[in-house]
Amino acid sequence: MTARLTPVALHGLILLFLRYPDRRDPREYGTSRYGAMLSPRDQTMPTRQAYRFYYGWVIVALSFLTLFLTIGIRFSFGVFYVAILEEYGWGRGETAGAFSLALVMHALFAGVTGTLIDRFGPRILFPLGATLLAIGLAAASRITMIWQLYLFFGVIMAIGLNTLGFAPHMSLIPKWFIRKRGLAGGLALAGIGAGTMTLAPVIQVMIDHLGWRAAFLALGGIVFGVVVPTTALFHRRSPAEVGQYPDGLPPPAEKTAPPPSSLSSPGWTLRTALRTRAFWWMALVVFSLSFHTNTLVVHQAAHIVDAGYSRILAASLVGMVGLLRSIGGILGGALSDRVGREVGYTLGSGAAFVGILLFLLVQDTSAPWMLYAFVLLYGLGYGSMGPIYAATLADLFPGNSLGRILGILEIGFGLGGAVGAYTGGYLYDRLGNYTLSLQLLLVSVCLGALGIWMAGPRHRIASRSPLRRPLQ
């Protein structure tokens, strides 16, 4: 018998192919009403959550672009640092103090940013932060005295960067992804490494041909012209705003749906998180991570130049570290989804430790392989740490207050970076080299690995249930 394709069956196939959306109000997301059994008519068509394309990947792409430009600029400070030192002859410690002040402001403003992203969402906060960053960059092009560097870079740009940085983006990604949280976070944070890779040598070329003032001004125009409109137009707070479910999955059926409390409960609050030992161990992790990261952001180019290499090679290697950070973030985040956060973070810490040890041994141009090995190992190693750290926090403290929790922990990031950047310059001015500073970085890497194990997620991250209760 030959089956005939009736008009009704053809209509059903067309609807299935187009993923025809239902007409439910997306605001019903997270309630028992939204998870109720579909009517007989609704059962004949896929729901809005069954779209072939999941909008969460747009959020990842927007996060990548924003971090590419904004944090890529911050991590390129070392290129400006060398140029400003050569023009004005200020001490390395006092000049690096502007970067330390920026991290102090980052710490002071971090809690505010966490509250703002939880309350207003990215479509309001990100354009405002990008505007403030653009103003700071334009003002930095007029610097003539060191207090102006402290004001424009250390305060105005720092606040703008804080509203566009790690914490607000990493509080958004877990709302869109659960099963692929580590991978999605790694892809978003790859923007930082790609931005450093691209912008550091480009900025050096701009400085060589146009001067560092024109480079600041051009970057301000790019931030205002790109970040402001894209974040205002395309960002969304959660899957509910586009009528989708986390990971692009359909809503659970009535008989398998978790209790409404597990869908709509705010989960962990900042107050309850502060009472746990895991929170404070994660504070040690982020302090240590920032200490070695930001010390090298400011001083690695100067150390390479001091060893006898050219400035353009130093800038290019800084950029290469950024590229490898992107790769390490993607691979490390995906790996931690499979083997666990502690193991993934420890592997990254081991690679970073060996890389810094080789960098410590670079004193001249006689063994360039050690310099290149540092770039490879440190780039891959520390690149994996950021997304694993963020995914660990989302695993430990899920809920609507994740932005606040991340924001408060960013105080540790700001303090660690401020201490590290200033200490590196101070010890150089006193000792004439970076030996002791790099030895301290080795200690900080080990402390971070210790902290991630003591915080102890100790569970498989690739959960079979996309919705689960907060960990106790």
DRENKE-352348 format. One record per residue (C-alpha): residue in three letters; residue number from 1; x, y, z. Coordinates in steps of 0.02 Angstrom, whole numbers. Layout:
# DRENKE-352348
+-----+-----+--------+--------+--------+
|  aa |   i |     px |     py |     pz |
+-----+-----+--------+--------+--------+
| ALA | NUM |      X |      Y |      Z |
...
+-----+-----+--------+--------+--------+
# end
This chain:
# DRENKE-352348
+-----+-----+--------+--------+--------+
|  aa |   i |     px |     py |     pz |
+-----+-----+--------+--------+--------+
| MET |   1 |      0 |      0 |      0 |
| THR |   2 |     66 |    171 |    -46 |
| ALA |   3 |     41 |    308 |     84 |
| ARG |   4 |    -28 |    471 |     21 |
| LEU |   5 |     32 |    640 |     83 |
| THR |   6 |   -132 |    725 |    132 |
| PRO |   7 |   -147 |    915 |    150 |
| VAL |   8 |   -157 |    896 |    339 |
| ALA |   9 |      2 |    792 |    345 |
| LEU |  10 |     91 |    913 |    229 |
| HIS |  11 |     40 |   1058 |    340 |
| GLY |  12 |    110 |    967 |    490 |
| LEU |  13 |    276 |    935 |    404 |
| ILE |  14 |    293 |   1118 |    357 |
| LEU |  15 |    261 |   1172 |    536 |
| LEU |  16 |    388 |   1046 |    599 |
| PHE |  17 |    521 |   1109 |    479 |
| LEU |  18 |    492 |   1292 |    520 |
| ARG |  19 |    486 |   1260 |    708 |
| TYR |  20 |    326 |   1361 |    721 |
| PRO |  21 |    324 |   1451 |    890 |
| ASP |  22 |    181 |   1444 |   1014 |
| ARG |  23 |     99 |   1603 |   1077 |
| ARG |  24 |    140 |   1589 |   1261 |
| ASP |  25 |    200 |   1742 |   1353 |
| PRO |  26 |    388 |   1717 |   1383 |
| ARG |  27 |    363 |   1791 |   1557 |
| GLU |  28 |    281 |   1627 |   1605 |
| TYR |  29 |    454 |   1547 |   1596 |
| GLY |  30 |    505 |   1471 |   1761 |
| THR |  31 |    329 |   1445 |   1828 |
| SER |  32 |    225 |   1290 |   1847 |
| ARG |  33 |    101 |   1360 |   1721 |
| TYR |  34 |    233 |   1363 |   1585 |
| GLY |  35 |    280 |   1183 |   1620 |
| ALA |  36 |    100 |   1121 |   1616 |
| MET |  37 |     40 |    986 |   1497 |
| LEU |  38 |     10 |   1055 |   1322 |
| SER |  39 |   -164 |   1057 |   1249 |
| PRO |  40 |   -203 |    933 |   1111 |
| ARG |  41 |   -184 |   1070 |    981 |
| ASP |  42 |    -17 |   1128 |   1052 |
| GLN |  43 |     49 |    950 |   1051 |
| THR |  44 |     44 |    952 |    860 |
| MET |  45 |    173 |   1090 |    845 |
| PRO |  46 |    344 |   1119 |    921 |
| THR |  47 |    353 |   1253 |   1054 |
| ARG |  48 |    450 |   1414 |   1043 |
| GLN |  49 |    592 |   1333 |   1141 |
| ALA |  50 |    617 |   1208 |   1000 |
| TYR |  51 |    689 |   1336 |    879 |
| ARG |  52 |    826 |   1260 |    772 |
| PHE |  53 |    942 |   1404 |    821 |
| TYR |  54 |    969 |   1442 |   1005 |
| TYR |  55 |    987 |   1627 |   1046 |
| GLY |  56 |   1109 |   1587 |   1186 |
| TRP |  57 |   1245 |   1574 |   1054 |
| VAL |  58 |   1207 |   1753 |   1004 |
| ILE |  59 |   1238 |   1803 |   1184 |
| VAL |  60 |   1404 |   1709 |   1180 |
| ALA |  61 |   1452 |   1800 |   1018 |
| LEU |  62 |   1406 |   1970 |   1090 |
| SER |  63 |   1505 |   1932 |   1248 |
| PHE |  64 |   1654 |   1881 |   1141 |
| LEU |  65 |   1646 |   2045 |   1041 |
| THR |  66 |   1627 |   2155 |   1195 |
| LEU |  67 |   1769 |   2071 |   1289 |
| PHE |  68 |   1875 |   2071 |   1131 |
| LEU |  69 |   1873 |   2261 |   1125 |
| THR |  70 |   1859 |   2314 |   1306 |
| ILE |  71 |   1965 |   2192 |   1404 |
| GLY |  72 |   2082 |   2174 |   1256 |
| ILE |  73 |   2117 |   2360 |   1279 |
| ARG |  74 |   2148 |   2339 |   1465 |
| PHE |  75 |   2267 |   2193 |   1438 |
| SER |  76 |   2362 |   2297 |   1311 |
| PHE |  77 |   2410 |   2422 |   1446 |
| GLY |  78 |   2588 |   2355 |   1445 |
| VAL |  79 |   2611 |   2421 |   1267 |
| PHE |  80 |   2557 |   2596 |   1320 |
| TYR |  81 |   2661 |   2576 |   1478 |
| VAL |  82 |   2824 |   2561 |   1381 |
| ALA |  83 |   2781 |   2709 |   1268 |
| ILE |  84 |   2732 |   2824 |   1413 |
| LEU |  85 |   2889 |   2776 |   1511 |
| GLU |  86 |   2998 |   2822 |   1363 |
| GLU |  87 |   2914 |   2991 |   1338 |
| TYR |  88 |   2907 |   3052 |   1518 |
| GLY |  89 |   3039 |   2948 |   1609 |
| TRP |  90 |   2927 |   2917 |   1759 |
| GLY |  91 |   2973 |   2775 |   1877 |
| ARG |  92 |   2904 |   2604 |   1837 |
| GLY |  93 |   2824 |   2588 |   2007 |
| GLU |  94 |   2730 |   2753 |   2001 |
| THR |  95 |   2677 |   2728 |   1821 |
| ALA |  96 |   2616 |   2551 |   1855 |
| GLY |  97 |   2523 |   2628 |   2002 |
| ALA |  98 |   2393 |   2693 |   1880 |
| PHE |  99 |   2355 |   2514 |   1830 |
| SER | 100 |   2350 |   2465 |   2014 |
| LEU | 101 |   2228 |   2607 |   2048 |
| ALA | 102 |   2120 |   2544 |   1906 |
| LEU | 103 |   2112 |   2375 |   1990 |
| VAL | 104 |   2072 |   2454 |   2158 |
| MET | 105 |   1927 |   2546 |   2074 |
| HIS | 106 |   1880 |   2382 |   1995 |
| ALA | 107 |   1872 |   2306 |   2169 |
| LEU | 108 |   1773 |   2451 |   2244 |
| PHE | 109 |   1647 |   2455 |   2101 |
| ALA | 110 |   1631 |   2267 |   2077 |
| GLY | 111 |   1487 |   2245 |   2200 |
| VAL | 112 |   1393 |   2389 |   2119 |
| THR | 113 |   1415 |   2311 |   1948 |
| GLY | 114 |   1351 |   2143 |   2010 |
| THR | 115 |   1195 |   2225 |   2080 |
| LEU | 116 |   1166 |   2328 |   1922 |
| ILE | 117 |   1179 |   2180 |   1803 |
| ASP | 118 |   1058 |   2078 |   1911 |
| ARG | 119 |    935 |   2223 |   1919 |
| PHE | 120 |    943 |   2311 |   1750 |
| GLY | 121 |   1020 |   2182 |   1633 |
| PRO | 122 |   1148 |   2201 |   1494 |
| ARG | 123 |   1048 |   2310 |   1374 |
| ILE | 124 |   1056 |   2457 |   1496 |
| LEU | 125 |   1219 |   2427 |   1589 |
| PHE | 126 |   1334 |   2383 |   1444 |
| PRO | 127 |   1299 |   2535 |   1333 |
| LEU | 128 |   1322 |   2652 |   1482 |
| GLY | 129 |   1486 |   2568 |   1529 |
| ALA | 130 |   1550 |   2575 |   1350 |
| THR | 131 |   1511 |   2761 |   1341 |
| LEU | 132 |   1608 |   2794 |   1500 |
| LEU | 133 |   1755 |   2690 |   1436 |
| ALA | 134 |   1757 |   2787 |   1272 |
| ILE | 135 |   1761 |   2952 |   1368 |
| GLY | 136 |   1907 |   2889 |   1474 |
| LEU | 137 |   2005 |   2835 |   1320 |
| ALA | 138 |   1979 |   3002 |   1235 |
| ALA | 139 |   2032 |   3095 |   1392 |
| ALA | 140 |   2187 |   2985 |   1410 |
| SER | 141 |   2248 |   3050 |   1242 |
| ARG | 142 |   2275 |   3220 |   1326 |
| ILE | 143 |   2385 |   3159 |   1470 |
| THR | 144 |   2532 |   3273 |   1514 |
| MET | 145 |   2553 |   3237 |   1701 |
| ILE | 146 |   2550 |   3075 |   1798 |
| TRP | 147 |   2398 |   3122 |   1902 |
| GLN | 148 |   2300 |   3131 |   1740 |
| LEU | 149 |   2351 |   2953 |   1698 |
| TYR | 150 |   2288 |   2901 |   1869 |
| LEU | 151 |   2123 |   2993 |   1844 |
| PHE | 152 |   2082 |   2946 |   1664 |
| PHE | 153 |   2149 |   2769 |   1661 |
| GLY | 154 |   2143 |   2727 |   1846 |
| VAL | 155 |   1967 |   2792 |   1881 |
| ILE | 156 |   1859 |   2835 |   1730 |
| MET | 157 |   1915 |   2695 |   1613 |
| ALA | 158 |   1921 |   2573 |   1760 |
| ILE | 159 |   1738 |   2598 |   1803 |
| GLY | 160 |   1688 |   2581 |   1621 |
| LEU | 161 |   1790 |   2421 |   1603 |
| ASN | 162 |   1715 |   2352 |   1763 |
| THR | 163 |   1538 |   2364 |   1695 |
| LEU | 164 |   1591 |   2271 |   1537 |
| GLY | 165 |   1708 |   2144 |   1614 |
| PHE | 166 |   1719 |   1967 |   1676 |
| ALA | 167 |   1588 |   1967 |   1814 |
| PRO | 168 |   1436 |   2036 |   1721 |
| HIS | 169 |   1466 |   1924 |   1570 |
| MET | 170 |   1497 |   1769 |   1675 |
| SER | 171 |   1337 |   1802 |   1772 |
| LEU | 172 |   1240 |   1801 |   1608 |
| ILE | 173 |   1311 |   1644 |   1527 |
| PRO | 174 |   1250 |   1522 |   1663 |
| LYS | 175 |   1071 |   1584 |   1635 |
| TRP | 176 |   1082 |   1524 |   1455 |
| PHE | 177 |   1186 |   1366 |   1474 |
| ILE | 178 |   1193 |   1224 |   1600 |
| ARG | 179 |   1253 |   1069 |   1510 |
| LYS | 180 |   1383 |   1164 |   1408 |
| ARG | 181 |   1420 |   1298 |   1536 |
| GLY | 182 |   1608 |   1276 |   1534 |
| LEU | 183 |   1617 |   1277 |   1344 |
| ALA | 184 |   1504 |   1429 |   1327 |
| GLY | 185 |   1603 |   1524 |   1458 |
| GLY | 186 |   1766 |   1478 |   1372 |
| LEU | 187 |   1703 |   1538 |   1204 |
| ALA | 188 |   1645 |   1704 |   1277 |
| LEU | 189 |   1807 |   1733 |   1373 |
| ALA | 190 |   1906 |   1689 |   1217 |
| GLY | 191 |   1865 |   1867 |   1166 |
| ILE | 192 |   1989 |   1930 |   1297 |
| GLY | 193 |   2132 |   1828 |   1226 |
| ALA | 194 |   2086 |   1864 |   1045 |
| GLY | 195 |   2074 |   2049 |   1086 |
| THR | 196 |   2244 |   2049 |   1168 |
| MET | 197 |   2319 |   1952 |   1022 |
| THR | 198 |   2247 |   2073 |    895 |
| LEU | 199 |   2252 |   2238 |    985 |
| ALA | 200 |   2425 |   2230 |   1067 |
| PRO | 201 |   2525 |   2226 |    903 |
| VAL | 202 |   2400 |   2340 |    815 |
| ILE | 203 |   2415 |   2467 |    955 |
| GLN | 204 |   2605 |   2454 |    946 |
| VAL | 205 |   2600 |   2491 |    759 |
| MET | 206 |   2483 |   2638 |    792 |
| ILE | 207 |   2600 |   2705 |    925 |
| ASP | 208 |   2752 |   2686 |    811 |
| HIS | 209 |   2668 |   2780 |    667 |
| LEU | 210 |   2541 |   2896 |    750 |
| GLY | 211 |   2592 |   2907 |    933 |
| TRP | 212 |   2511 |   2838 |   1089 |
| ARG | 213 |   2392 |   2985 |   1104 |
| ALA | 214 |   2312 |   2949 |    935 |
| ALA | 215 |   2302 |   2766 |    983 |
| PHE | 216 |   2201 |   2808 |   1139 |
| LEU | 217 |   2085 |   2921 |   1038 |
| ALA | 218 |   2056 |   2792 |    901 |
| LEU | 219 |   2014 |   2656 |   1027 |
| GLY | 220 |   1888 |   2770 |   1110 |
| GLY | 221 |   1799 |   2795 |    945 |
| ILE | 222 |   1796 |   2609 |    908 |
| VAL | 223 |   1723 |   2566 |   1078 |
| PHE | 224 |   1586 |   2696 |   1062 |
| GLY | 225 |   1544 |   2651 |    882 |
| VAL | 226 |   1540 |   2463 |    905 |
| VAL | 227 |   1501 |   2412 |   1084 |
| VAL | 228 |   1364 |   2538 |   1122 |
| PRO | 229 |   1246 |   2496 |    977 |
| THR | 230 |   1274 |   2307 |    975 |
| THR | 231 |   1243 |   2282 |   1160 |
| ALA | 232 |   1093 |   2398 |   1161 |
| LEU | 233 |   1009 |   2313 |   1013 |
| PHE | 234 |   1047 |   2128 |   1030 |
| HIS | 235 |   1085 |   2081 |   1210 |
| ARG | 236 |    956 |   1992 |   1317 |
| ARG | 237 |    952 |   1951 |   1502 |
| SER | 238 |    890 |   1770 |   1495 |
| PRO | 239 |    810 |   1640 |   1380 |
| ALA | 240 |    639 |   1694 |   1443 |
| GLU | 241 |    653 |   1859 |   1349 |
| VAL | 242 |    658 |   1767 |   1182 |
| GLY | 243 |    539 |   1629 |   1234 |
| GLN | 244 |    670 |   1493 |   1251 |
| TYR | 245 |    734 |   1376 |   1385 |
| PRO | 246 |    914 |   1351 |   1449 |
| ASP | 247 |   1022 |   1256 |   1324 |
| GLY | 248 |    884 |   1274 |   1195 |
| LEU | 249 |    789 |   1126 |   1269 |
| PRO | 250 |    599 |   1112 |   1266 |
| PRO | 251 |    505 |   1135 |   1430 |
| PRO | 252 |    487 |    977 |   1534 |
| ALA | 253 |    324 |    881 |   1527 |
| GLU | 254 |    209 |    885 |   1677 |
| LYS | 255 |    257 |    712 |   1739 |
| THR | 256 |    445 |    746 |   1732 |
| ALA | 257 |    448 |    931 |   1772 |
| PRO | 258 |    544 |    979 |   1929 |
| PRO | 259 |    449 |   1068 |   2066 |
| PRO | 260 |    410 |   1251 |   2031 |
| SER | 261 |    530 |   1301 |   2171 |
| SER | 262 |    677 |   1229 |   2075 |
| LEU | 263 |    631 |   1332 |   1923 |
| SER | 264 |    587 |   1498 |   2000 |
| SER | 265 |    680 |   1496 |   2165 |
| PRO | 266 |    816 |   1627 |   2177 |
| GLY | 267 |    933 |   1494 |   2246 |
| TRP | 268 |   1086 |   1559 |   2333 |
| THR | 269 |   1093 |   1737 |   2396 |
| LEU | 270 |   1249 |   1838 |   2430 |
| ARG | 271 |   1218 |   1823 |   2617 |
| THR | 272 |   1206 |   1634 |   2616 |
| ALA | 273 |   1357 |   1618 |   2501 |
| LEU | 274 |   1463 |   1725 |   2618 |
| ARG | 275 |   1431 |   1600 |   2757 |
| THR | 276 |   1513 |   1457 |   2665 |
| ARG | 277 |   1696 |   1407 |   2665 |
| ALA | 278 |   1685 |   1375 |   2479 |
| PHE | 279 |   1656 |   1561 |   2447 |
| TRP | 280 |   1814 |   1612 |   2538 |
| TRP | 281 |   1918 |   1478 |   2454 |
| MET | 282 |   1855 |   1544 |   2287 |
| ALA | 283 |   1907 |   1718 |   2346 |
| LEU | 284 |   2084 |   1650 |   2364 |
| VAL | 285 |   2072 |   1575 |   2190 |
| VAL | 286 |   2022 |   1739 |   2108 |
| PHE | 287 |   2150 |   1842 |   2209 |
| SER | 288 |   2290 |   1724 |   2155 |
| LEU | 289 |   2231 |   1720 |   1975 |
| SER | 290 |   2227 |   1909 |   1965 |
| PHE | 291 |   2395 |   1927 |   2052 |
| HIS | 292 |   2494 |   1833 |   1921 |
| THR | 293 |   2386 |   1884 |   1772 |
| ASN | 294 |   2393 |   2072 |   1800 |
| THR | 295 |   2575 |   2073 |   1853 |
| LEU | 296 |   2617 |   2001 |   1684 |
| VAL | 297 |   2493 |   2113 |   1593 |
| VAL | 298 |   2593 |   2264 |   1651 |
| HIS | 299 |   2771 |   2198 |   1657 |
| GLN | 300 |   2794 |   2055 |   1534 |
| ALA | 301 |   2828 |   2170 |   1385 |
| ALA | 302 |   2953 |   2270 |   1488 |
| HIS | 303 |   3042 |   2111 |   1545 |
| ILE | 304 |   3055 |   2050 |   1365 |
| VAL | 305 |   3127 |   2217 |   1308 |
| ASP | 306 |   3248 |   2218 |   1456 |
| ALA | 307 |   3311 |   2047 |   1399 |
| GLY | 308 |   3364 |   2125 |   1232 |
| TYR | 309 |   3216 |   2088 |   1118 |
| SER | 310 |   3130 |   2221 |   1012 |
| ARG | 311 |   2973 |   2312 |   1065 |
| ILE | 312 |   2873 |   2249 |    917 |
| LEU | 313 |   2922 |   2069 |    960 |
| ALA | 314 |   2871 |   2100 |   1141 |
| ALA | 315 |   2703 |   2168 |   1086 |
| SER | 316 |   2679 |   2023 |    965 |
| LEU | 317 |   2717 |   1896 |   1100 |
| VAL | 318 |   2594 |   1982 |   1218 |
| GLY | 319 |   2467 |   1962 |   1079 |
| MET | 320 |   2514 |   1779 |   1056 |
| VAL | 321 |   2484 |   1749 |   1240 |
| GLY | 322 |   2311 |   1820 |   1209 |
| LEU | 323 |   2279 |   1702 |   1064 |
| LEU | 324 |   2333 |   1552 |   1166 |
| ARG | 325 |   2226 |   1613 |   1310 |
| SER | 326 |   2075 |   1601 |   1194 |
| ILE | 327 |   2120 |   1424 |   1143 |
| GLY | 328 |   2156 |   1374 |   1322 |
| GLY | 329 |   1990 |   1446 |   1381 |
| ILE | 330 |   1889 |   1349 |   1253 |
| LEU | 331 |   1982 |   1186 |   1280 |
| GLY | 332 |   1993 |   1204 |   1469 |
| GLY | 333 |   1810 |   1250 |   1488 |
| ALA | 334 |   1753 |   1103 |   1382 |
| LEU | 335 |   1873 |    985 |   1472 |
| SER | 336 |   1808 |   1039 |   1642 |
| ASP | 337 |   1631 |    995 |   1585 |
| ARG | 338 |   1693 |    816 |   1568 |
| VAL | 339 |   1827 |    786 |   1701 |
| GLY | 340 |   1774 |    909 |   1835 |
| ARG | 341 |   1824 |   1087 |   1878 |
| GLU | 342 |   1964 |   1043 |   2000 |
| VAL | 343 |   2058 |    932 |   1879 |
| GLY | 344 |   2038 |   1055 |   1736 |
| TYR | 345 |   2099 |   1202 |   1841 |
| THR | 346 |   2247 |   1103 |   1908 |
| LEU | 347 |   2304 |   1056 |   1733 |
| GLY | 348 |   2297 |   1239 |   1682 |
| SER | 349 |   2392 |   1291 |   1838 |
| GLY | 350 |   2529 |   1165 |   1801 |
| ALA | 351 |   2555 |   1232 |   1626 |
| ALA | 352 |   2556 |   1412 |   1690 |
| PHE | 353 |   2682 |   1368 |   1827 |
| VAL | 354 |   2806 |   1292 |   1704 |
| GLY | 355 |   2782 |   1440 |   1587 |
| ILE | 356 |   2821 |   1569 |   1721 |
| LEU | 357 |   2971 |   1468 |   1778 |
| LEU | 358 |   3043 |   1476 |   1602 |
| PHE | 359 |   3003 |   1662 |   1591 |
| LEU | 360 |   3101 |   1687 |   1751 |
| LEU | 361 |   3253 |   1610 |   1666 |
| VAL | 362 |   3244 |   1730 |   1517 |
| GLN | 363 |   3383 |   1855 |   1551 |
| ASP | 364 |   3453 |   1884 |   1376 |
| THR | 365 |   3426 |   1831 |   1195 |
| SER | 366 |   3533 |   1673 |   1204 |
| ALA | 367 |   3387 |   1553 |   1229 |
| PRO | 368 |   3234 |   1618 |   1136 |
| TRP | 369 |   3151 |   1446 |   1150 |
| MET | 370 |   3118 |   1480 |   1334 |
| LEU | 371 |   3026 |   1640 |   1291 |
| TYR | 372 |   2920 |   1552 |   1161 |
| ALA | 373 |   2887 |   1407 |   1279 |
| PHE | 374 |   2827 |   1532 |   1411 |
| VAL | 375 |   2707 |   1607 |   1285 |
| LEU | 376 |   2638 |   1436 |   1240 |
| LEU | 377 |   2623 |   1361 |   1413 |
| TYR | 378 |   2567 |   1514 |   1508 |
| GLY | 379 |   2443 |   1567 |   1373 |
| LEU | 380 |   2358 |   1397 |   1369 |
| GLY | 381 |   2368 |   1372 |   1557 |
| TYR | 382 |   2303 |   1535 |   1624 |
| GLY | 383 |   2178 |   1548 |   1483 |
| SER | 384 |   2090 |   1394 |   1550 |
| MET | 385 |   2077 |   1464 |   1726 |
| GLY | 386 |   1951 |   1604 |   1698 |
| PRO | 387 |   1808 |   1502 |   1623 |
| ILE | 388 |   1836 |   1358 |   1745 |
| TYR | 389 |   1831 |   1479 |   1892 |
| ALA | 390 |   1670 |   1558 |   1828 |
| ALA | 391 |   1588 |   1390 |   1793 |
| THR | 392 |   1638 |   1329 |   1967 |
| LEU | 393 |   1551 |   1477 |   2047 |
| ALA | 394 |   1394 |   1447 |   1944 |
| ASP | 395 |   1397 |   1265 |   1999 |
| LEU | 396 |   1421 |   1307 |   2182 |
| PHE | 397 |   1304 |   1457 |   2195 |
| PRO | 398 |   1167 |   1449 |   2061 |
| GLY | 399 |   1024 |   1572 |   2067 |
| ASN | 400 |    972 |   1749 |   2028 |
| SER | 401 |   1107 |   1825 |   2140 |
| LEU | 402 |   1254 |   1754 |   2042 |
| GLY | 403 |   1297 |   1928 |   1976 |
| ARG | 404 |   1310 |   1997 |   2153 |
| ILE | 405 |   1415 |   1849 |   2210 |
| LEU | 406 |   1532 |   1867 |   2061 |
| GLY | 407 |   1539 |   2054 |   2091 |
| ILE | 408 |   1593 |   2036 |   2272 |
| LEU | 409 |   1725 |   1908 |   2224 |
| GLU | 410 |   1789 |   2030 |   2093 |
| ILE | 411 |   1846 |   2135 |   2241 |
| GLY | 412 |   1976 |   1999 |   2266 |
| PHE | 413 |   2020 |   2009 |   2082 |
| GLY | 414 |   2046 |   2196 |   2094 |
| LEU | 415 |   2150 |   2185 |   2252 |
| GLY | 416 |   2256 |   2042 |   2185 |
| GLY | 417 |   2292 |   2134 |   2023 |
| ALA | 418 |   2328 |   2298 |   2111 |
| VAL | 419 |   2451 |   2218 |   2230 |
| GLY | 420 |   2533 |   2117 |   2092 |
| ALA | 421 |   2553 |   2258 |   1966 |
| TYR | 422 |   2620 |   2381 |   2094 |
| THR | 423 |   2734 |   2253 |   2178 |
| GLY | 424 |   2812 |   2208 |   2012 |
| GLY | 425 |   2859 |   2388 |   1976 |
| TYR | 426 |   2912 |   2425 |   2156 |
| LEU | 427 |   3028 |   2274 |   2166 |
| TYR | 428 |   3103 |   2316 |   1996 |
| ASP | 429 |   3141 |   2494 |   2053 |
| ARG | 430 |   3225 |   2425 |   2210 |
| LEU | 431 |   3314 |   2272 |   2139 |
| GLY | 432 |   3337 |   2315 |   1956 |
| ASN | 433 |   3255 |   2153 |   1893 |
| TYR | 434 |   3095 |   2051 |   1899 |
| THR | 435 |   3167 |   1894 |   1979 |
| LEU | 436 |   3080 |   1907 |   2148 |
| SER | 437 |   2919 |   1965 |   2066 |
| LEU | 438 |   2912 |   1812 |   1954 |
| GLN | 439 |   2949 |   1698 |   2101 |
| LEU | 440 |   2797 |   1770 |   2190 |
| LEU | 441 |   2693 |   1729 |   2036 |
| LEU | 442 |   2742 |   1546 |   2053 |
| VAL | 443 |   2677 |   1547 |   2231 |
| SER | 444 |   2514 |   1628 |   2178 |
| VAL | 445 |   2482 |   1495 |   2046 |
| CYS | 446 |   2501 |   1359 |   2178 |
| LEU | 447 |   2383 |   1448 |   2298 |
| GLY | 448 |   2250 |   1458 |   2164 |
| ALA | 449 |   2259 |   1272 |   2130 |
| LEU | 450 |   2245 |   1238 |   2317 |
| GLY | 451 |   2092 |   1350 |   2330 |
| ILE | 452 |   1995 |   1264 |   2191 |
| TRP | 453 |   2017 |   1095 |   2275 |
| MET | 454 |   1967 |   1161 |   2446 |
| ALA | 455 |   1811 |   1242 |   2373 |
| GLY | 456 |   1775 |   1066 |   2311 |
| PRO | 457 |   1633 |   1060 |   2183 |
| ARG | 458 |   1675 |    873 |   2168 |
| HIS | 459 |   1533 |    831 |   2053 |
| ARG | 460 |   1511 |    797 |   1869 |
| ILE | 461 |   1474 |    961 |   1785 |
| ALA | 462 |   1387 |    887 |   1633 |
| SER | 463 |   1230 |    858 |   1734 |
| ARG | 464 |   1096 |    748 |   1662 |
| SER | 465 |    965 |    866 |   1733 |
| PRO | 466 |    969 |   1040 |   1659 |
| LEU | 467 |    884 |   1110 |   1812 |
| ARG | 468 |    946 |   1066 |   1985 |
| ARG | 469 |    938 |   1132 |   2161 |
| PRO | 470 |   1080 |   1235 |   2234 |
| LEU | 471 |   1221 |   1132 |   2307 |
| GLN | 472 |   1222 |   1117 |   2494 |
+-----+-----+--------+--------+--------+
# end
